[in-house]
Amino acid sequence: MSDTPSINAYLVTADKDGHVTAGPTTITTDQLPDQDIEIAVEWSSLNFKDTLAAAGNRRVAGDLPHVPGIDAAGTVVADGSKVLVTGYGLGAPGWGGWAERIRVPANWVCVRPEGLSARAAMQLGTAGLTAAMAVEAIALGQVEPDSGPVLVTGATGGVGLLSVALLSHLGFQVVASTGKADQHEMLKRMGAAEIIDRDEVLRDADGPLASARWAAAVDVVGGDTLSAVIRTTRPQAVVAACGLVGGVDITATVYPFLLRGVTLAGIDSAGCPGPRRTELWNRLADAWALEGLDEITQEVSLDQLDTSIALMRNGDHIGRTIVRLADDD
Ligand SMILES: NC(=O)c1ccc[n+]([C@@H]2O[C@H](COP(=O)([O-])OP(=O)(O)OC[C@H]3O[C@@H](n4cnc5c(N)ncnc54)[C@H](OP(=O)(O)O)[C@@H]3O)[C@@H](O)[C@H]2O)c1
């Protein structure tokens, strides 16, 4: 038996026949990767990518055993500084935040802005950074709040809901597209001016250039939805492509780009460069700080994660699930 400290973690393993099992267990800190900075994790969160890692998807998780969790917030063990880590290789393919300790390269570590608790940081997490990058791309494209309606697809999910809230906070007229008919009131409370069924995005979107509806869009669905969004944008629109829950292949012609000046902005939050990341986290803690996030937050322990993972896999998850590893600072 090892005499190094034991920690609680959610571990994904495979037996000799390749059968994957996943769940909470105890590991020792000497099993953690040999990296520069050890962080005592207070809160982590659940993102779509984590559901793939938890299922043992090797393209996400890399080699097994694996600890998922692309987000973590806590304190540096060596000096007590308050930090957060999202993306880079955390949880995919490196060992991630669903553990009481992580070890990561120094350049992955972001100082938590003053006043942003570990819990509040994880209410945002990768979903919040992604929403912030999408909103920044829309603003860089000169789309203004009075340019017209901004579509957000997958609006009750993590990225979608935080995009709705952030765009509304900045004065945009947000149209939320959802498959959940019972969540319209919640979407309005989070800032949506109008709610449409997700099928409506696909309607009247035939032909290389269909009716010009959206001044901008944040899309987490991909596939046919993103294809339709590109065809139904107004001149000079920005479409921020964030996700793939509905498919990876898109069908497009060059016409929206050449005849309407549409910008397709790819969002890669995992690879967001350090200085831009720091700037966006500072904004999220200050001028872009969002109210009402407790309404869309579920707190779970490692033992309760499987239920939330199942909901997200089925497309039934709402808002943000944050994972408690220790008491908050
Ligand atoms: N590019 C990046 O840096 C980045 C960062 C984070 C996440 N992502 C990606 O963004 C996507 C969303 O991530 P998330 O963490 O927000 O996940 P999430 O919380 O599960 O949200 C996804 C939402 O999409 C909708 N949806 C689910 N299945 C669908 C389907 N088959 N067709 C149409 N809509 C569907 C649902 O919303 P409604 O019921 O309201 O329609 C669901 O709540 C994922 O593909 C993820 O990999 C990308």
The ligand as an ORCA input file, in Angstrom:
! r2SCAN-3c Opt
* xyz 0 1
  N     -15.815     25.179    -29.226
  C     -15.563     25.118    -27.933
  O     -14.569     25.624    -27.432
  C     -16.554     24.424    -27.055
  C     -16.572     24.621    -25.680
  C     -17.586     24.019    -24.916
  C     -18.506     23.186    -25.548
  N     -18.395     22.995    -26.881
  C     -19.356     22.170    -27.597
  O     -20.606     22.844    -27.550
  C     -21.631     21.871    -27.516
  C     -22.511     22.130    -26.296
  O     -21.765     21.916    -25.119
  P     -22.462     22.112    -23.700
  O     -21.441     21.767    -22.699
  O     -23.173     23.392    -23.677
  O     -23.543     20.898    -23.772
  P     -25.010     20.809    -23.163
  O     -25.073     21.538    -21.878
  O     -25.371     19.373    -23.206
  O     -25.910     21.611    -24.205
  C     -26.238     21.123    -25.468
  C     -27.656     21.572    -25.822
  O     -27.857     21.342    -27.213
  C     -29.205     20.942    -27.460
  N     -29.172     19.629    -28.094
  C     -28.752     18.455    -27.554
  N     -28.804     17.473    -28.452
  C     -29.250     18.020    -29.596
  C     -29.521     17.519    -30.903
  N     -29.323     16.235    -31.208
  N     -29.967     18.387    -31.844
  C     -30.170     19.672    -31.557
  N     -29.919     20.223    -30.330
  C     -29.481     19.394    -29.379
  C     -29.903     20.907    -26.107
  O     -30.472     22.205    -25.908
  P     -32.022     22.536    -26.260
  O     -32.827     21.393    -25.713
  O     -32.267     23.829    -25.574
  O     -32.119     22.614    -27.763
  C     -28.742     20.755    -25.129
  O     -29.053     21.246    -23.858
  C     -20.941     20.517    -27.532
  O     -20.847     20.055    -28.854
  C     -19.574     20.814    -26.997
  O     -18.617     19.890    -27.424
  C     -17.455     23.584    -27.636
*
